[in-house]
């Protein structure tokens, strides 16, 4: 199975799990929302709002497993935005040091 096929199958499994949880009365914000746009928006502010709504979601663990496997997916998964995931999967930031020049001894 190719990576693209694995991704497609993984996404399909996650959506089925979330739909089943929602149908059984569990709280699934991205499925139950009248407007799911914040979860798929490219706007960082909208994604941050959606990520906050993920807290306490019944499908959080399954969603987290999916996004750990596919961290480059767009949108919000398991309370993590694209910006959050890029920060974690990118190169470490350089340590910055502040020096004070001309201080009296």
C-alpha positions, 0 to 999 in steps of 0.5 A: 500500500502506498503512503497516499493510500495509507493516509486515505485509509487512515483518514477514512478510519478516523472519520468513521470513528468520529461519526460513530462516536457522534451518533452514539451521543458523544461530543465530537465538536468537528462533526457536530458543529454547524460550521466545520470551517474552523477545523479546515481553515487556513487562518491561524486564528480560526484554527486556534479557536477550533483547537480549543473546542477539541479539548474534552472531545470523545475522539481525541485519542483516535484523532491524536493517533492519526495526526501523530502518524500524519503531522503534515496534514492540514487543519486542526486535529486533536487540539493541534493546529498546523502551526503547532505541528510545524513547530514540533516537526521543524528544526529546533529554534536557535538559542538566543542570548542577550549580552549587555555591553558597556556595563560598569564594573 
